[in-house]
Amino acid sequence: MVLSKRLIRTHSVLGVAGLVVLIGACAASATTDGSGGATAAGGDDSFGGVTAGGDQGMGGTAGNGGTAAGTSGMGGVIGGTGGISGTAGASGSAGASGTAGASGSSGANGGVPPFLPCDIYAAQGTTCVAAHSTTRALFGAYAGKLYQVVRASDHATTDIGTLTTGGYADSAAQVAFCANTTCIITTIYDQSSQANHLTISSAGGAAGPDVGADASALPAMAGGHPVFGVYVKPGTGYRNVTAKGTARNGQPEGMYMVTSGKHVNDGCCFDYGNTEQPLPNDTGNGHMDAVYFGTRCEHPPCSGGGPWIAADLENGLFQGNGSNTANATVNFDVVTALLKNDGQKIFALKTGNAQAGELTTQYNGTLPTAAGYIPMSQEGGIVLGVGGDNSHWSAGDFYEGVMTYGYPTDAADAAVQANITSVGYVVPKYLEVLKTSETTAQTWKYTTATPPGSWNSTSFDDSAWQTGPGGFGTTGTPGAVIGTKWSSADIWLRRTFNPGNLTATQISNLLIRLHHDEDAEIYVNGVQAGAFAGYTSSYEFQPMTKAGESAIIVGVSNTLAVHCHQTGGGQYIDVGLSVLSL
């Protein structure tokens, strides 16, 4: 499935456009009673098919004594994919047989709430004290608000809720509200009774205040419905520093998040879980207990190149008690990352493919034996996307997550993973049209001397420019992959590429893959395709202007031209192009 790029932009250049088609399911209507035979004893009940995530539908009983009609079948729980119809009840014995009871209705909408992650945990004695998601309900009986967005054009806000009780997000409401402008996520509501809502993080001990996520930057599908996740790039973060009911001072707890195995970096720290409160400051070892996912290895050696799961216990991302080479790299498209900590002696880390399969235990053992971690000293705040002291240089995707009071059982973990995989998450994929130098150096023409005004056109002669591999910048710039040193104030780059036979739809979904420090201007065949102020600390996808899209010529050579201007500190530039699809 291909979605309009206006559903994923990460700057306020473009507005939301297009229609979101919601994939619905038709619920079977209740069946009618069977008519009774003469003086016949009723037959046995028949059972309907099992729904995905639902109970069995029960068929009607046979007619009894010629007067009692067979009862209607009962459907399965909401959220099932629809069970197989139940077989008919057996005919009555003796006398004229009664007409068989009606078959059970398909398991689609029988009125019983679905059994979702927080229901699973509660049944095992570990209550959810926080449940956050922009994609779906995490309690079967939840029918409230999932998140709030604010509109750039007039600063109006609206809440996005579920389509049904225990159901998926009403993304169409967001698309309609944000049409022709941009929106950011201001609040992610807690679905638990604790009301531990997450709002945009204030300044902390490590960095200034954060910004909210672009509400349309992470389109996905969940349960067959279009939804949006939370796209965290450096500087984006949420927290609650007045949280209630969460674990404190060595109390046991568990947590998981569903995230991306592809949108990651080594910045500190893409966390979800327990953090300091009432202020976002580092208050010492053991004062955090949050699940982390990314490519940051703080206790080498680590296994492979990451990303990895770790526990952010403050002043350390722990994959175990120090180095743990058994903690494998996990790079599924969608990842379940799970942490549980008894607060006194042990913690465990588990990962899984959030689209299929079971969890893998990456660590189960002692808490770090360094001072301050045995026992733990959690403070009970909640953080998402950043570190406890608001270190906000990480990148990641967030679809859902919960925190429990109490140490969850392995059986509960397994059941929650099964529920997550039943959602059928489908997440964005990116088709490279023009590679960056992230993994393999790409060749560019470049100059640091101010060129003529026609430098960005297809007809410009760049034969006198130097040739070198990307990226361009200085060693030590966060996230940089240096191929050619660049240390002056300005650099101009040119490169040709053939986009192949892209369709009009694919061109409309083109994105710029960019890491810039600082200001960057990007041109396609002499037409400005994007202008980006400031800097990033990792590669990010950015929108292309409509003029830039229109400048693309399929099947022939095109020219990509880039200017980057630097004022101080680290510096870097590298650019590519990709097509977004689902």
C-alpha positions in Angstrom: 0.0 0.0 0.0 1.3 3.5 -0.9 0.3 6.4 1.2 0.4 10.1 0.3 3.7 11.6 1.5 1.6 14.3 3.1 0.8 11.8 5.8 4.5 11.5 6.8 6.1 14.9 6.4 8.5 15.9 9.1 8.5 19.7 8.6 5.7 22.3 8.3 6.4 22.8 4.6 3.5 20.6 3.5 -0.1 20.1 4.7 -2.0 16.9 5.1 -3.8 15.9 2.0 -5.8 13.0 0.6 -8.3 10.6 2.1 -7.6 7.8 4.5 -9.6 4.7 3.7 -10.5 2.8 6.8 -10.7 -0.9 6.4 -13.8 -2.1 8.1 -15.3 -5.4 9.1 -18.9 -6.4 8.9 -20.3 -8.0 12.0 -22.6 -10.9 11.5 -26.2 -10.4 12.7 -27.7 -12.6 15.3 -29.2 -15.8 14.0 -32.8 -16.8 14.4 -34.2 -19.4 16.6 -34.9 -22.9 15.3 -38.5 -24.1 15.5 -39.2 -27.0 17.7 -40.3 -30.6 16.7 -43.0 -32.6 18.4 -42.2 -33.8 21.9 -38.5 -34.2 21.0 -35.6 -33.8 23.4 -33.2 -31.0 22.4 -29.9 -31.8 20.7 -26.5 -30.8 21.9 -25.1 -27.3 21.5 -22.7 -26.7 18.6 -19.7 -24.3 18.7 -18.7 -21.6 16.3 -15.1 -21.1 15.0 -12.5 -19.4 17.2 -11.8 -15.7 16.3 -8.4 -14.2 16.2 -8.1 -12.9 19.7 -11.7 -13.9 20.4 -13.9 -16.5 22.1 -15.9 -19.2 20.3 -19.3 -18.5 18.9 -21.9 -20.9 20.4 -24.6 -22.3 18.1 -28.2 -22.7 19.1 -29.8 -25.7 20.7 -32.2 -28.0 18.9 -35.9 -27.6 19.3 -37.3 -29.1 22.6 -40.7 -30.9 22.7 -42.0 -29.0 19.7 -42.3 -25.8 21.6 -38.9 -24.4 22.5 -37.1 -22.7 19.7 -33.3 -23.1 19.4 -31.4 -20.1 20.8 -29.3 -17.8 18.6 -25.5 -18.2 18.4 -23.3 -15.9 20.3 -20.5 -14.1 18.4 -16.9 -14.0 19.5 -15.2 -11.0 21.0 -14.7 -7.7 19.4 -11.4 -7.5 17.5 -11.6 -11.1 16.1 -11.2 -11.7 12.4 -14.5 -13.6 12.4 -14.7 -17.2 13.4 -16.2 -20.1 11.4 -19.9 -20.4 11.8 -21.0 -23.0 14.4 -22.4 -26.3 13.3 -26.1 -26.9 13.9 -27.4 -28.4 17.0 -28.3 -32.1 16.8 -31.8 -33.1 15.9 -34.1 -34.1 18.8 -34.5 -37.8 19.5 -37.9 -39.5 19.5 -40.9 -38.3 17.6 -40.6 -35.9 14.8 -37.2 -34.3 15.0 -37.0 -30.7 15.9 -35.5 -28.3 13.4 -31.9 -27.8 14.3 -30.8 -24.7 16.2 -29.4 -21.9 14.2 -25.7 -21.8 13.6 -23.5 -19.5 15.6 -22.7 -16.1 14.2 -19.2 -15.3 13.1 -16.9 -14.1 15.8 -16.8 -10.4 15.0 -19.0 -8.4 17.3 -20.5 -10.5 20.1 -20.3 -7.7 22.6 -17.6 -9.1 24.8 -14.5 -6.8 25.2 -11.3 -8.1 23.7 -8.6 -9.3 26.0 -5.7 -6.8 25.5 -2.2 -6.4 27.0 -3.4 -4.7 30.2 -6.1 -7.2 30.7 -3.5 -10.0 30.3 -1.2 -8.4 32.9 -4.1 -7.7 35.3 -5.2 -11.4 35.1 -1.7 -12.4 36.2 -1.7 -9.9 39.2 0.4 -7.1 37.7 -1.8 -4.1 37.0 -1.0 -1.6 34.3 -0.2 1.8 35.9 0.5 3.4 32.5 -0.7 2.5 29.1 0.2 4.7 26.1 -0.5 4.3 22.4 -1.4 6.3 19.4 -2.5 3.2 17.5 -5.0 1.3 19.7 -6.6 0.6 23.0 -4.6 -1.5 25.4 -7.5 -2.4 27.7 -10.4 -4.3 26.2 -13.0 -1.9 27.8 -11.1 1.3 26.8 -13.1 3.7 24.6 -11.4 7.0 25.4 -8.8 9.4 24.1 -5.5 8.1 22.8 -3.7 11.4 22.0 -4.1 15.1 21.3 -2.8 17.1 18.4 -2.4 20.8 17.9 -2.8 22.4 14.5 -0.2 24.9 13.3 -2.5 27.1 11.3 -4.7 28.3 14.2 -3.3 26.4 17.3 -6.5 24.6 17.8 -6.4 21.2 19.4 -8.4 18.0 19.1 -8.3 14.6 20.8 -8.0 11.4 18.8 -9.8 8.4 20.2 -10.7 4.9 19.4 -13.1 3.8 16.6 -14.7 1.3 19.0 -14.4 0.1 22.5 -11.1 -1.8 22.7 -10.4 -0.8 19.1 -8.0 1.1 16.9 -7.3 4.8 16.5 -9.6 7.1 14.5 -6.9 8.3 12.2 -9.4 9.8 9.8 -10.2 12.4 12.5 -6.6 13.5 12.6 -6.3 13.7 8.8 -9.5 15.8 8.6 -8.4 18.1 11.4 -4.9 18.6 10.1 -5.8 19.1 6.4 -3.8 21.8 4.6 -1.6 22.4 7.6 0.6 20.5 10.0 -0.1 19.1 13.5 2.1 17.9 16.3 1.3 15.5 19.1 1.0 17.4 22.4 -0.3 14.7 24.7 -0.3 10.9 24.8 -3.1 9.9 27.1 -2.7 7.2 29.7 -5.4 4.6 29.4 -5.0 3.3 32.9 -6.9 4.6 35.9 -3.8 6.5 37.1 -4.2 9.2 34.4 -0.4 9.3 33.8 -0.6 11.3 30.6 2.6 12.2 28.7 3.2 15.8 27.6 6.1 17.4 25.8 9.1 17.4 28.0 10.4 20.5 29.7 14.1 21.4 29.9 16.2 19.0 32.0 19.7 18.8 33.4 21.2 17.8 30.0 19.3 19.9 27.5 16.6 22.4 26.9 12.9 21.8 26.3 11.7 19.3 23.7 9.3 19.5 20.8 6.4 17.3 20.0 6.4 14.7 17.3 4.9 15.5 13.9 1.6 13.8 14.1 1.7 12.6 10.5 5.3 11.6 10.3 4.8 7.8 11.0 1.9 6.3 9.1 1.2 2.6 9.8 -1.5 0.0 9.7 -2.8 -1.8 12.8 -5.6 -4.3 12.7 -6.2 -3.4 9.1 -6.8 0.3 10.0 -4.6 3.3 9.1 -3.0 4.7 12.2 -0.1 7.0 13.2 2.8 6.2 15.5 5.1 8.7 17.3 8.1 9.6 15.2 10.9 10.6 17.6 13.9 12.5 16.1 16.6 14.3 18.2 14.9 17.0 20.2 11.5 15.2 20.5 10.4 13.9 23.9 7.6 13.4 26.4 7.4 12.8 30.1 5.2 12.9 33.3 6.9 14.2 36.4 3.8 13.9 38.7 3.1 10.2 37.9 1.0 8.1 40.3 1.0 4.4 41.1 4.3 3.6 39.5 7.1 1.6 41.2 9.4 3.5 43.6 12.4 2.8 45.8 13.0 -0.8 44.8 9.5 -1.9 44.1 9.0 -4.4 41.2 7.7 -3.4 37.8 7.6 -4.4 34.1 7.3 -2.5 30.9 7.3 -3.0 27.1 7.2 -0.8 24.0 6.6 -1.6 20.4 9.2 0.3 18.3 11.2 0.2 15.1 14.3 -1.9 14.3 15.2 0.5 11.5 14.7 4.1 12.7 17.4 4.1 15.4 20.6 5.9 16.2 23.3 6.0 18.9 22.2 9.2 20.6 21.0 9.1 24.2 18.5 7.9 24.9 15.4 6.3 23.2 13.7 5.3 26.5 10.2 4.4 27.7 9.6 3.8 31.4 10.4 4.9 34.9 12.4 8.1 35.4 13.2 10.9 37.9 10.5 13.2 39.2 9.5 15.9 40.0 12.4 17.3 38.0 14.1 15.9 34.9 17.6 15.7 36.4 20.1 12.9 37.0 19.8 12.0 40.6 22.0 9.0 40.7 22.5 5.3 39.9 19.4 3.3 40.1 17.0 6.2 40.0 15.6 5.2 36.5 14.2 1.9 35.2 13.3 2.4 31.5 13.5 0.1 28.5 15.9 1.5 25.8 16.3 0.5 22.2 19.0 1.8 19.8 22.6 1.4 18.7 24.3 2.9 21.7 26.7 0.4 23.4 27.8 1.7 26.8 29.4 -1.5 28.1 31.4 -3.0 25.3 31.9 -5.3 23.7 28.4 -5.6 22.3 27.1 -8.2 19.8 27.2 -7.0 16.2 26.4 -3.5 15.3 23.0 -3.1 17.0 20.3 -2.1 17.6 20.0 -3.6 21.0 17.6 -3.6 23.9 19.0 -2.3 27.2 17.8 -1.1 30.6 18.4 2.6 31.3 19.0 2.4 35.0 20.5 5.9 35.1 24.2 6.5 34.3 24.2 3.4 32.2 22.4 1.5 29.5 22.7 -2.0 30.8 22.4 -5.0 28.5 23.3 -7.2 31.5 25.7 -6.8 34.4 28.2 -4.9 32.3 29.0 -6.4 28.8 26.6 -9.0 27.5 27.6 -10.4 24.1 24.6 -12.8 24.3 22.3 -9.8 23.8 21.8 -10.1 20.0 21.3 -7.4 17.5 17.6 -7.0 16.7 16.6 -5.4 13.4 13.0 -6.5 12.7 10.9 -3.9 11.0 8.8 -3.7 14.2 10.2 -4.8 17.6 8.7 -5.7 21.0 11.2 -4.5 23.6 10.4 -5.7 27.1 12.1 -5.0 30.5 11.1 -6.2 34.0 12.9 -5.5 37.2 12.2 -6.8 40.7 13.9 -3.7 42.2 16.0 -5.8 44.5 18.2 -8.4 42.8 17.3 -9.2 39.2 16.1 -7.8 35.9 15.3 -9.3 32.5 15.3 -8.1 28.9 13.3 -9.7 26.1 12.8 -8.9 22.5 10.6 -10.1 19.7 9.4 -9.5 16.2 6.2 -7.5 16.8 4.8 -8.9 13.5 5.2 -12.7 14.2 6.7 -15.2 16.6 7.7 -15.4 20.3 9.9 -13.4 22.6 13.6 -14.1 23.1 15.2 -13.6 26.5 18.3 -11.5 25.9 19.2 -11.3 29.6 17.9 -12.6 32.9 20.1 -12.2 35.9 21.5 -9.9 38.5 21.1 -6.2 38.6 24.4 -4.3 37.9 26.7 -4.9 40.8 28.1 -1.3 40.6 27.1 0.9 43.5 23.5 2.2 43.6 21.6 -0.5 41.6 21.0 -3.1 44.3 18.4 -2.2 45.5 16.9 0.2 42.9 15.8 3.7 43.8 13.2 4.5 41.2 11.3 7.8 41.5 8.2 6.9 39.5 8.2 9.5 36.7 7.5 8.4 33.2 9.6 9.2 30.1 9.3 8.6 26.3 12.0 9.2 23.7 14.6 10.9 25.8 16.8 10.3 28.9 16.0 11.0 32.5 17.9 14.3 32.4 16.3 15.1 29.1 19.3 14.0 27.0 17.4 14.2 23.7 19.7 13.1 20.9 18.0 9.8 20.1 15.8 8.6 17.3 13.1 5.9 17.3 9.4 5.0 16.6 6.8 4.4 19.3 3.5 2.6 18.6 2.5 1.4 22.1 3.8 0.7 25.6 2.7 -0.1 29.1 4.1 -0.1 32.6 3.0 -2.5 35.3 3.2 -2.4 39.1 4.7 -5.8 40.0 7.0 -8.2 38.2 5.1 -9.8 35.3 5.1 -13.6 34.8 6.8 -15.1 31.8 3.4 -16.5 30.8 1.9 -13.0 30.8 4.9 -11.7 28.7 4.2 -14.5 26.2 0.5 -13.8 26.0 1.1 -10.0 25.5 3.5 -10.8 22.7 0.9 -13.0 21.0 -1.6 -10.2 21.3 0.9 -7.7 19.8 1.6 -9.9 16.8 -2.2 -10.4 16.3 -2.4 -6.6 15.6 -0.7 -7.1 12.2 1.4 -4.0 12.3 2.5 -2.8 8.9 5.1 0.0 9.0 6.7 2.3 6.4 9.3 1.0 4.0 11.7 3.1 2.0 12.9 2.4 -1.5 16.2 4.0 -2.2 16.4 6.0 -5.4 19.7 7.8 -4.6 21.8 6.3 -1.8 23.4 8.3 1.0 26.9 7.5 2.3 25.6 6.0 5.5 26.7 2.5 4.6 28.7 2.9 1.3 30.5 6.1 0.3 28.9 7.8 -2.7 30.9 10.0 -5.1 30.2 13.7 -5.5 31.6 16.7 -7.3 32.2 19.5 -4.8 33.7 23.0 -4.2 34.2 25.3 -1.2 34.6 28.4 -3.4 31.5 30.3 -4.2 30.3 29.2 -7.7 28.3 31.1 -10.3 24.6 31.4 -9.9 23.8 28.6 -12.3 25.7 26.1 -10.2 22.6 24.1 -9.5 21.4 23.7 -13.1 21.7 20.6 -15.2 23.7 22.5 -17.8 26.4 23.8 -15.4 29.9 22.5 -16.1 31.3 21.2 -12.9 34.4 19.6 -14.5 36.7 22.0 -12.6 35.2 20.9 -9.2 36.9 18.4 -7.0 35.7 14.8 -6.8 35.3 13.0 -3.5 33.3 10.5 -1.4 30.5 11.5 0.9 29.7 12.5 3.5 31.4 15.8 4.0 32.3 17.2 7.4 34.5 17.0 10.4 35.3 14.1 12.7 33.3 14.0 15.9 30.1 15.5 14.5 27.3 13.4 15.9 26.0 10.8 13.4 28.5 11.7 10.7 30.1 9.2 8.3 33.1 11.2 7.0 34.3 10.4 3.5 35.8 13.8 2.8 36.9 16.4 5.3 35.1 19.7 5.0 35.9 22.4 7.6 35.2 25.7 5.8 32.0 27.8 6.1 30.3 26.6 2.9 30.3 23.7 0.5 28.5 23.1 -2.8 27.8 19.6 -4.0 26.6 18.1 -7.3 25.7 14.6 -8.3 23.7 13.0 -11.2 21.3 10.1 -10.9 18.7 8.2 -12.9 15.5 7.7 -11.0 14.4 4.9 -13.3 10.7 4.5 -14.2 9.1 5.9 -11.1 5.3 6.2 -11.3 3.6 9.5 -10.6 2.5 8.0 -7.2 6.0 7.1 -6.3 7.3 10.6 -7.2 4.6 12.1 -5.0 6.0 10.0 -2.1 9.6 10.9 -2.6 11.5 11.9 0.5 14.9 13.5 1.1 17.2 11.4 3.2 19.3 14.0 5.0 21.9 14.6 7.7 22.8 18.3 7.8 24.9 20.5 10.1 24.0 23.3 9.5 21.7 25.0 7.0 21.1 23.1 3.8 19.5 23.9 0.4 18.7 21.1 -2.0 17.9 21.3 -5.7 16.7 18.9 -8.3 17.4 20.0 -11.9 17.8 23.6 -10.7 14.5 23.6 -8.8 14.5 23.9 -5.0 13.4 20.6 -3.5 14.0 21.6 0.2 15.5 24.1 2.6 16.4 23.0 6.1 17.7 25.3 8.8 19.7 24.3 11.9 21.2 20.9 12.2 20.5 17.2 12.8 22.5 14.7 14.7 21.5 11.7 12.6 20.0 10.9 9.2 16.4 11.7 8.9 13.7 11.7 6.2 12.5 15.1 5.2 9.7 16.2 2.8 10.4 17.2 -0.8 8.6 20.3 -2.2 5.9 19.8 -4.9 8.2 21.8 -7.2 11.0 19.5 -6.5 8.8 16.5 -7.3 7.7 18.1 -10.5 11.3 18.6 -11.5 12.1 14.9 -11.5 12.4 13.4 -15.0 12.0 9.7 -15.2 14.3 7.4 -17.1 17.1 9.9 -17.8 19.9 11.6 -15.9 18.9 14.2 -13.3 21.0 16.6 -11.2 21.0 16.8 -7.4 22.7 19.9 -6.1 23.3 20.8 -2.5 24.6 23.9 -0.6 25.4 23.6 3.1 26.4 26.6 5.3 28.2 26.2 8.7 28.5 28.8 11.5 30.2 26.9 14.3 30.8 23.5 16.1 30.6 20.3 14.2 29.6 20.2 10.5 28.3 17.6 8.1 26.3 17.1 4.9 25.0 14.1 3.1 21.9 13.7 1.0 19.9 10.9 -0.7 16.4 10.2 -2.0 13.9 7.5 -1.1 10.3 6.5 -1.9 7.9 5.8 1.0 5.4 3.0 0.8 3.4 0.8 3.2 
